[in-house]
Amino acid sequence: MKQNDMTVIARPPKTMTDYAYGRLREDIIAGELASGARLRVDQLRMRYDVGATPLREALSRLSAEGFVLSQGQRGFQVVPMSAEHLEDLTRVRVLIECETLRDSIHYGDDRWEAGVVAAYYQISKLEGQPDARYEDWERLNDAFHTALLASCRSEVLLGVHRRLYDQHMRYRNLSRQVREDVPRDVHLEHEAIYRAALERDAEAACEATELHIRRTMEITLELVRKGKLLMKPIPVE
């Protein structure tokens, strides 16, 4: 499949390690396995009905991707969420996403442009619905950002960006648990990125992207400051 194809084909895992890796990664991002949780293989075997060897291999892969901490003889732990981690993650994501976006805009052709237009149309339509489900918005938000970056020629940049995006999603999933109005118009943020990208103004697109990413961090940290969110390890037994 070419990078700028918008169709995502779900493929079944090839091995039990792939299956365990996928399930663990999903549950960490969604917060089902909490920040700082100890990941005991015996408990995970019962949770996912997978053997110990595939689980350990999956945990090692997740450790290399920054979702899990490997602690030698003490086993594995979900990477704890903290203000410091969010600030660092945001800074690096901005750097990687902007570099990837510049490359994509430079190489983007008519097919890339059509993909961006289609993805923007879909998320804009959903953002106009007051009763839209967050899960639907997250899926279309992912599709929009993926479309913007789809013509990047660097597989390394795309791979690093994917990991950073998913790590950042942990914090979005955490902050959405708080029902509080915040001064933000995500649609306008998306529109600024979209228009700059179609005008092939890479610097304006990157500036709008940075503001968009940093706004998520600012809102999350504000909720922490107000005591609405706690970012500390919560073990899962």
C-alpha positions as CSV (number, residue, x, y, z in Angstrom):
1,M,0.0,0.0,0.0
2,K,1.3,3.5,-0.8
3,Q,1.8,5.9,2.0
4,N,-0.7,8.3,0.7
5,D,-3.5,5.8,0.5
6,M,-6.3,6.6,3.0
7,T,-7.6,3.1,3.2
8,V,-6.4,1.2,6.3
9,I,-6.8,-2.6,6.0
10,A,-7.0,-4.3,9.4
11,R,-4.8,-7.5,9.3
12,P,-5.0,-10.2,11.9
13,P,-1.8,-10.7,13.9
14,K,0.6,-13.2,12.4
15,T,1.9,-14.5,15.8
16,M,0.8,-14.7,19.4
17,T,3.5,-12.2,20.1
18,D,1.9,-9.8,17.6
19,Y,-1.5,-10.4,19.2
20,A,-0.2,-9.7,22.8
21,Y,1.7,-6.7,21.6
22,G,-1.4,-5.2,20.0
23,R,-3.6,-5.8,23.0
24,L,-1.2,-4.5,25.5
25,R,-0.5,-1.4,23.4
26,E,-4.2,-0.6,23.0
27,D,-4.8,-1.0,26.7
28,I,-1.9,1.2,27.7
29,I,-3.0,4.0,25.3
30,A,-6.6,3.7,26.4
31,G,-5.6,3.8,30.1
32,E,-7.0,0.3,30.8
33,L,-3.5,-0.5,32.1
34,A,-2.9,2.5,34.3
35,S,0.1,4.9,34.5
36,G,2.9,3.2,36.5
37,A,1.0,-0.2,36.7
38,R,3.2,-3.3,37.3
39,L,2.8,-5.7,34.4
40,R,3.0,-9.1,36.0
41,V,3.2,-11.9,33.4
42,D,1.0,-14.3,35.4
43,Q,-1.8,-11.7,35.6
44,L,-1.4,-10.8,31.9
45,R,-1.6,-14.5,30.9
46,M,-5.1,-14.7,32.4
47,R,-6.2,-11.3,31.1
48,Y,-5.2,-12.0,27.4
49,D,-5.1,-15.8,27.4
50,V,-1.6,-15.8,26.0
51,G,1.5,-17.7,27.0
52,A,4.3,-16.2,29.0
53,T,6.9,-16.2,26.2
54,P,4.8,-14.2,23.7
55,L,3.9,-11.7,26.5
56,R,7.6,-11.2,27.5
57,E,8.5,-10.6,23.8
58,A,5.6,-8.2,23.4
59,L,6.6,-6.3,26.6
60,S,10.2,-6.0,25.3
61,R,8.9,-4.5,22.1
62,L,6.8,-2.0,24.0
63,S,9.7,-1.1,26.1
64,A,11.7,-0.3,23.0
65,E,8.8,2.0,21.9
66,G,8.6,3.9,25.2
67,F,5.3,2.5,26.5
68,V,6.8,0.1,29.1
69,L,9.7,0.2,31.5
70,S,11.9,-2.9,31.7
71,Q,13.2,-3.2,35.3
72,G,15.5,-6.2,35.1
73,Q,14.6,-8.7,37.8
74,R,11.7,-6.6,38.9
75,G,9.8,-7.1,35.7
76,F,7.9,-4.5,33.6
77,Q,5.9,-1.4,34.4
78,V,3.7,0.9,32.3
79,V,5.7,4.2,31.7
80,P,4.3,6.6,34.4
81,M,2.5,9.7,33.2
82,S,3.8,13.0,34.6
83,A,3.9,16.7,33.8
84,E,7.6,16.3,33.0
85,H,7.0,13.4,30.6
86,L,4.2,15.2,28.9
87,E,6.3,18.4,28.4
88,D,9.2,16.3,27.0
89,L,6.9,14.2,24.8
90,T,5.2,17.3,23.4
91,R,8.5,19.0,22.6
92,V,9.8,16.0,20.7
93,R,6.5,15.4,18.9
94,V,6.5,19.0,17.7
95,L,10.0,18.5,16.3
96,I,9.3,15.2,14.5
97,E,5.8,16.1,13.3
98,C,6.9,19.4,11.8
99,E,9.8,17.8,10.0
100,T,7.6,15.1,8.7
101,L,5.0,17.6,7.6
102,R,7.6,19.7,5.7
103,D,8.7,16.6,3.8
104,S,5.1,15.6,3.1
105,I,4.1,19.0,1.8
106,H,7.2,19.2,-0.4
107,Y,6.5,15.8,-2.0
108,G,2.7,15.9,-1.9
109,D,1.0,15.4,-5.2
110,D,-2.6,15.7,-6.3
111,R,-3.5,12.4,-4.7
112,W,-2.0,13.5,-1.4
113,E,-4.0,16.7,-1.7
114,A,-7.2,14.8,-2.4
115,G,-6.5,12.6,0.7
116,V,-6.0,15.7,2.9
117,V,-9.2,17.3,1.6
118,A,-11.2,14.1,2.2
119,A,-9.9,13.6,5.7
120,Y,-10.5,17.3,6.7
121,Y,-14.0,17.1,5.3
122,Q,-14.8,14.0,7.5
123,I,-13.5,15.4,10.7
124,S,-15.0,18.8,10.1
125,K,-18.4,17.2,9.6
126,L,-18.1,15.3,12.9
127,E,-16.8,18.4,14.8
128,G,-20.1,20.2,13.8
129,Q,-22.1,17.5,15.6
130,P,-22.6,18.3,19.4
131,D,-23.4,14.7,20.2
132,A,-20.4,13.2,18.4
133,R,-18.7,10.3,20.2
134,Y,-15.1,10.9,21.3
135,E,-14.0,7.5,19.8
136,D,-15.3,8.6,16.4
137,W,-13.5,11.9,16.7
138,E,-10.2,10.3,17.7
139,R,-10.4,8.0,14.7
140,L,-11.0,10.8,12.3
141,N,-8.4,13.0,14.0
142,D,-5.9,10.3,13.5
143,A,-6.9,10.0,9.8
144,F,-6.5,13.7,9.3
145,H,-3.0,13.9,10.8
146,T,-2.0,10.7,8.9
147,A,-3.2,12.2,5.6
148,L,-1.2,15.4,6.2
149,L,2.0,13.4,6.6
150,A,1.2,10.7,4.0
151,S,3.7,11.9,1.4
152,C,6.7,12.0,3.7
153,R,9.5,10.0,2.1
154,S,11.1,8.9,5.3
155,E,9.9,5.7,6.9
156,V,12.0,6.4,10.0
157,L,10.2,9.8,10.5
158,L,6.8,8.2,10.0
159,G,7.6,5.4,12.4
160,V,8.9,7.7,15.1
161,H,5.9,10.0,14.7
162,R,3.5,7.1,15.0
163,R,4.9,6.1,18.4
164,L,5.0,9.7,19.6
165,Y,1.4,10.3,18.5
166,D,0.2,7.2,20.3
167,Q,2.1,8.1,23.5
168,H,0.5,11.6,23.3
169,M,-2.9,9.9,23.0
170,R,-2.5,8.5,26.5
171,Y,-2.7,12.1,27.8
172,R,-5.6,13.0,25.6
173,N,-7.5,10.0,26.9
174,L,-6.7,11.0,30.4
175,S,-7.8,14.7,30.1
176,R,-11.1,13.8,28.4
177,Q,-12.2,12.1,31.6
178,V,-12.7,15.6,33.1
179,R,-16.0,17.2,32.0
180,E,-14.9,20.8,32.0
181,D,-15.2,23.5,29.3
182,V,-11.9,24.7,28.1
183,P,-11.2,27.7,25.9
184,R,-10.4,25.8,22.7
185,D,-11.7,25.5,19.2
186,V,-10.1,22.4,17.7
187,H,-11.9,22.9,14.4
188,L,-10.2,26.2,13.9
189,E,-6.9,24.7,14.8
190,H,-7.4,22.0,12.2
191,E,-8.6,24.5,9.7
192,A,-5.4,26.6,10.1
193,I,-3.2,23.5,9.5
194,Y,-5.4,22.4,6.5
195,R,-5.3,25.7,4.7
196,A,-1.6,26.2,5.2
197,A,-0.9,22.6,3.9
198,L,-3.0,23.1,0.8
199,E,-1.3,26.4,0.1
200,R,2.0,24.5,0.4
201,D,3.1,26.9,3.1
202,A,5.2,24.5,5.2
203,E,6.2,27.1,7.8
204,A,2.7,28.2,8.4
205,A,1.5,24.6,8.6
206,C,4.2,23.8,11.1
207,E,3.4,26.8,13.2
208,A,-0.3,25.9,13.3
209,T,0.6,22.3,14.1
210,E,2.9,23.3,17.0
211,L,0.1,25.5,18.5
212,H,-2.3,22.6,18.1
213,I,-0.1,20.1,19.8
214,R,1.0,22.4,22.6
215,R,-2.6,23.3,23.3
216,T,-3.3,19.8,24.4
217,M,-0.4,19.9,26.8
218,E,-1.5,23.2,28.2
219,I,-5.0,22.1,28.9
220,T,-3.9,18.8,30.5
221,L,-1.4,20.6,32.7
222,E,-4.0,23.2,33.7
223,L,-6.3,20.4,34.8
224,V,-3.5,18.9,36.9
225,R,-2.8,22.3,38.4
226,K,-6.5,22.7,39.4
227,G,-6.4,19.2,40.9
228,K,-8.9,17.9,38.4
229,L,-6.4,15.3,37.2
230,L,-3.8,13.3,39.0
231,M,-0.8,11.9,37.1
232,K,0.8,9.4,39.4
233,P,1.4,5.7,39.2
234,I,-1.8,3.7,40.1
235,P,-1.1,0.0,40.3
236,V,-3.5,-2.4,38.7
237,E,-3.8,-5.7,40.6
